[in-house]
Amino acid sequence: MLELPKPPWYRRVWMLNLAVAVVVVVLLVAATVLLGSRGEPAAGPTTVTSSAATTLEGDATQPSAPATTTPRTTAKAVGVLWEKTGSDVHNGSVFEAPGSWHLLWSFDCHSFRPYGGGNFKVTGEGDFAGVSVQEFAVKRTGSRPVTHGGRGRLVIESVCDRWTVKAVAP
């Protein structure tokens, strides 16, 4: 009987590395799916666009009219549809917004001052998929009008020490 030659060592090591890489990828995907499904259920994938607004240092303008379409906001300030203060990454809870609303944000990345600032990013999911803010600074406040309502959530990704994001009805 004829025996096949033993493959060279580098092919055996490559196959072992490939097997380890496949196992690691499968574990990462499984962990992402499990951890991602622990929060609020994701809203449907509807695309929404938002118009850009100028970000100004110290701009903390609050709309004055109260929200009347969402009864769940009774414990929050008048006009606030959703808000969260924190640090690091946060997958927001699902909320409903009328056809026109504002996204207000502020962040403080003072520990990243030696590097010129820190990264702050807000993205929307569901009906708010077109909502997007990305800033790099030590400290900033801003607002962005959103011209499409619906049901969705906001995802905040930041290295900042403290940030606040609010969705407010006009």
Order of alpha helices (4+ residues) and beta strands (2+ residues): alpha-beta-beta-beta-beta-beta-beta-beta-beta-beta
